[in-house]
Amino acid sequence: MAKKKKSKGKKRSKGPRLLTIQPHVAGIDIGSEEHWGCAPPGEDGQPNVRVVRLTTKCLEEMVEWLLKLGVESVTMESTYVYWIPVYEMIEEAGLEVVLVNARQMHNVPGRKTDMQDCQWIQCLHSCGLLRGSFRPIEVICRIRAMQRQVGNLVQERTKSVQWIRHNSRRFATRAVASPRSRSRSTSHASVAN
């Protein structure tokens, strides 16, 4: 009898594929140093993935790439504050942007790399399985940003006033208590006469 050779890797069963509802969508994995974007697969079925740095020029190139490929909607994770410039640039270009809570994405096991992550986001979005987070309209975002800035300025003003009061008391106490300062003040007074 012939022995069967053992395969080194696990064979994955090819289960039923997910039904694509929106074919012209992209997924972006947001990172602190680079973003990974996955557009719809090419005619050959190969993934269409691109990695970009966080410079404005690179982000503009990514938006142009998405427009050139005919993407209509883009999904991205809401990772810290790194998503904000990307979101705004894509929205300015006229594309629909779906912001997804990162916790919703990380409950799925098996994804280990940024490349796989962006492909998974794109796949789930194309199947209509992602629910977007609430993002207010631009006018409300501007008002909220101004309110935050006013709050920050008031807080800084309060800190500055407290610092001035604290140090003016401290310096006033030193000036009165220091014998050198008294002798200097009397000598200046005699010179003035």
C-alpha positions as CSV (number, residue, x, y, z in Angstrom):
1,M,0.0,0.0,0.0
2,A,1.2,3.5,-0.8
3,K,1.4,6.0,2.0
4,K,-0.4,9.3,1.8
5,K,1.7,12.4,2.0
6,K,0.8,14.8,4.7
7,S,0.2,18.3,3.7
8,K,2.1,21.0,5.6
9,G,-0.6,23.6,5.6
10,K,-4.2,23.5,6.4
11,K,-6.6,23.2,3.5
12,R,-9.3,25.8,3.6
13,S,-12.6,24.8,2.3
14,K,-14.0,27.0,-0.3
15,G,-17.4,27.7,1.2
16,P,-20.1,29.8,-0.4
17,R,-18.8,33.3,-1.4
18,L,-20.5,36.4,-0.1
19,L,-22.9,38.0,-2.4
20,T,-21.6,41.4,-3.7
21,I,-24.2,44.1,-3.5
22,Q,-22.0,47.1,-4.1
23,P,-19.2,46.3,-6.6
24,H,-17.6,49.8,-6.7
25,V,-16.5,50.2,-3.1
26,A,-13.2,50.5,-1.4
27,G,-11.9,49.7,2.1
28,I,-9.1,51.6,3.9
29,D,-7.2,50.3,7.0
30,I,-6.2,53.4,8.9
31,G,-2.8,53.4,10.6
32,S,-0.6,55.8,12.5
33,E,2.2,55.7,9.9
34,E,0.5,54.5,6.7
35,H,-2.9,53.7,5.3
36,W,-3.7,50.6,3.3
37,G,-6.4,50.9,0.7
38,C,-8.2,48.2,-1.2
39,A,-10.2,49.0,-4.3
40,P,-12.5,46.5,-6.2
41,P,-10.5,43.6,-7.6
42,G,-9.1,43.9,-11.1
43,E,-10.4,42.1,-14.2
44,D,-8.0,39.2,-13.3
45,G,-9.6,38.9,-9.9
46,Q,-6.4,39.9,-8.1
47,P,-6.7,42.3,-5.1
48,N,-6.2,45.9,-5.9
49,V,-4.3,47.1,-2.8
50,R,-2.2,50.2,-2.3
51,V,-0.3,51.6,0.7
52,V,0.2,55.3,1.2
53,R,2.1,57.4,3.7
54,L,0.4,60.2,5.7
55,T,1.5,63.2,3.7
56,T,-1.1,65.4,2.0
57,K,0.4,64.6,-1.4
58,C,0.1,60.8,-0.8
59,L,-3.4,61.1,0.5
60,E,-4.4,63.2,-2.6
61,E,-2.9,60.5,-4.8
62,M,-4.9,57.9,-3.1
63,V,-8.1,59.9,-3.6
64,E,-7.2,60.3,-7.3
65,W,-6.6,56.5,-7.5
66,L,-10.0,55.8,-6.1
67,L,-11.7,58.2,-8.5
68,K,-9.8,56.7,-11.4
69,L,-11.0,53.2,-10.5
70,G,-14.7,54.4,-10.4
71,V,-15.1,53.8,-6.7
72,E,-18.4,55.2,-5.4
73,S,-18.1,54.5,-1.6
74,V,-15.3,54.1,0.8
75,T,-15.3,52.4,4.2
76,M,-12.6,53.1,6.9
77,E,-12.1,52.3,10.5
78,S,-12.3,55.2,13.0
79,T,-8.8,54.7,14.5
80,Y,-7.9,57.5,17.0
81,V,-7.7,60.8,15.0
82,Y,-5.8,59.4,12.0
83,W,-9.0,58.9,10.0
84,I,-10.1,62.6,10.0
85,P,-7.9,64.0,7.1
86,V,-8.6,60.9,4.9
87,Y,-12.3,61.2,5.6
88,E,-12.4,64.9,4.8
89,M,-10.4,64.5,1.6
90,I,-12.5,61.6,0.3
91,E,-15.7,63.5,1.2
92,E,-14.5,66.6,-0.6
93,A,-13.9,64.5,-3.7
94,G,-17.6,63.6,-3.7
95,L,-17.4,60.0,-2.7
96,E,-19.6,58.5,0.0
97,V,-17.6,57.7,3.2
98,V,-18.7,55.1,5.7
99,L,-16.9,55.4,9.0
100,V,-16.9,52.1,11.0
101,N,-16.2,51.6,14.6
102,A,-12.8,49.7,14.9
103,R,-14.3,47.4,17.6
104,Q,-16.8,46.1,15.1
105,M,-14.0,45.1,12.7
106,H,-11.7,43.5,15.3
107,N,-14.2,41.0,16.5
108,V,-13.5,38.9,13.4
109,P,-10.7,36.4,13.9
110,G,-8.0,35.5,11.4
111,R,-6.9,38.9,10.0
112,K,-3.2,39.5,10.8
113,T,-1.8,42.1,8.4
114,D,-2.9,45.5,7.3
115,M,-3.2,44.2,3.7
116,Q,-5.6,41.5,4.8
117,D,-7.4,44.0,7.0
118,C,-8.1,46.5,4.1
119,Q,-9.3,43.6,1.9
120,W,-11.6,42.4,4.6
121,I,-13.1,45.9,5.1
122,Q,-13.6,46.2,1.3
123,C,-15.2,42.7,1.1
124,L,-17.6,43.4,4.0
125,H,-18.6,46.8,2.6
126,S,-19.2,45.4,-0.9
127,C,-21.6,42.9,0.7
128,G,-23.4,45.6,2.7
129,L,-22.4,44.1,6.1
130,L,-21.0,47.2,7.7
131,R,-23.0,49.8,9.6
132,G,-21.6,53.3,9.6
133,S,-21.0,55.4,12.7
134,F,-22.8,58.7,13.1
135,R,-20.9,61.6,11.7
136,P,-22.6,65.0,11.8
137,I,-22.8,67.3,8.8
138,E,-19.8,69.6,8.1
139,V,-21.4,72.7,9.7
140,I,-22.0,70.9,13.0
141,C,-18.4,69.6,12.9
142,R,-17.1,73.1,12.5
143,I,-19.2,74.4,15.4
144,R,-18.1,71.6,17.6
145,A,-14.4,72.3,16.7
146,M,-14.9,76.0,17.5
147,Q,-16.5,75.1,20.9
148,R,-13.6,72.8,21.7
149,Q,-11.1,75.5,20.8
150,V,-12.9,78.1,22.9
151,G,-12.9,75.7,25.8
152,N,-9.2,75.1,25.4
153,L,-8.5,78.8,25.2
154,V,-10.5,79.5,28.4
155,Q,-8.7,76.7,30.2
156,E,-5.3,78.1,29.1
157,R,-6.4,81.6,30.1
158,T,-7.4,80.3,33.6
159,K,-4.0,78.6,33.9
160,S,-2.2,81.8,32.9
161,V,-4.1,83.9,35.4
162,Q,-3.5,81.4,38.2
163,W,0.3,81.4,37.3
164,I,0.5,85.2,37.3
165,R,-1.3,85.5,40.6
166,H,0.8,82.8,42.2
167,N,4.1,84.2,41.0
168,S,3.2,87.9,41.8
169,R,2.5,86.9,45.4
170,R,5.7,84.9,45.6
171,F,7.8,87.7,44.1
172,A,6.1,90.4,46.2
173,T,6.8,88.4,49.4
174,R,10.4,88.0,48.4
175,A,10.8,91.7,47.6
176,V,9.4,92.8,51.0
177,A,11.3,90.2,53.0
178,S,14.7,90.6,51.4
179,P,17.1,93.0,53.1
180,R,19.0,93.6,49.9
181,S,16.0,94.9,48.2
182,R,15.4,97.4,51.0
183,S,18.9,98.7,50.9
184,R,18.8,99.1,47.1
185,S,15.5,100.9,47.3
186,T,16.8,103.4,49.8
187,S,20.1,104.0,48.0
188,H,18.1,104.7,44.8
189,A,16.0,107.2,46.7
190,S,19.0,109.1,48.0
191,V,20.6,109.2,44.5
192,A,17.4,110.7,43.1
193,N,17.5,113.6,45.7
